Amino acid sequence: MYDYDLLVVGSANADLVIGVERRPGAGETVLGSDLAVHPGGKGANQAVAAARLGARTALLARVGDDAHGRLLLDSQRDAGVDTAGVLVGGAPTGVALITVDPSGDNSIVVSPGANARLTPADVRAAAALLTASQVVSAQLEIPLETVVEVVRSLRPGTRFVLNPSPPRELPEEVLAACDPLIVNEHEARVVLGADAGPTPSQWAEALLALGPRSVVVTLGGDGALVADATGETHVPSVKVDAVDTTGAGDSFTAALAWRLGLGESLAEAARYAARVGAVAVTREGAQASFPTASEVATLCSAIPGDAPRPPGRKDGSGTAPGTSLRGESQ
């Protein structure tokens, strides 16, 4: 019996957002809107998304001993995330400086801060958390050597999920542990390099050849492609009116990881995760947009032919047939 359905090992940032009429050129100053500060970071986002769905979730991350760190801890606790693994101090909390123009395009500069100080030693010190977790999810907004240590510290039977964002080449031992590796088109092309073909099916095939046990390629408005040794399945898109895609990919990954831990197939988990992302893009913000399980069920019931069911294992329930989402930049 595991104490946690999901352990997220990753980043926690404060997002500092300013709206601008246009982004400044070199040497130019422009006036913007009032500053808005939101809890963010891919790791923190995934933990909040999973907990809001009802998953027993823990976060292993590092924040500064400052106001931004307290904001992030409060947001995790409010969502029901166990923050025993959140380390405090060593550097200021990571910050993302974001300018957004009227079209919704943004420019982002990230100061990793404490995220860059989450070390392999921190992972080893958190061995009890890894042992107690059914699924472990990670991203690449923390040092790669820390992700490598996570893989080396996994107990037999624990499932490892990786979204390689921001993307980079990955060591063989990390690739071999992924089940699944979750990528969008840009991430797939970076991981594959010159070996990337022109189609999602070719990306998935080439990625599997690198060693992952399974692969999910998210395709925005075209849904997602899931692939493993048994073949490929396309998960089509749920048609929603997207308002803000910020954080939707994190909610997709969190939901997928949780449902895999419940015993669902990769395709079933992806269908459910797509509904979670679909709800998220109809709202502004990242963590503020993440839905509860009941809100996802409401979306399912609005889709003709869907019959939403509660989370369960293969022998019990599973999820309603589902789709991915329109307008999502996962």
Secondary structure, 3 states (H helix, E strand, C coil): CCCEEEEEECCCEEEEEEEECCCCCCCCCCCECCCEEEEECHHHHHHHHHHHHCCCEEEEEEECCCHHHHHHHHHHHHHCCECCCEEECCCCCEEEEEEECCCCCEEEEEECHHHHHCCHHHHHHCHHHHHCEEEEEECCCCCHHHHHHHHHHCCCCCEEEECCCCCCCCCHHHHHHEEEEEECHHHHHHHHHHHCCCCHHHHHHHHHHCCCCEEEEECHHHCEEEEECCEEEEECEECCCCCCCCCHHHHHHHHHHHHHHCCCCHHHHHHHHHHHHHHHCCCCCCHHHCCCHHHHHHHHHCCCCCCCCCCCCCCCCCCCCCCEECCCCC
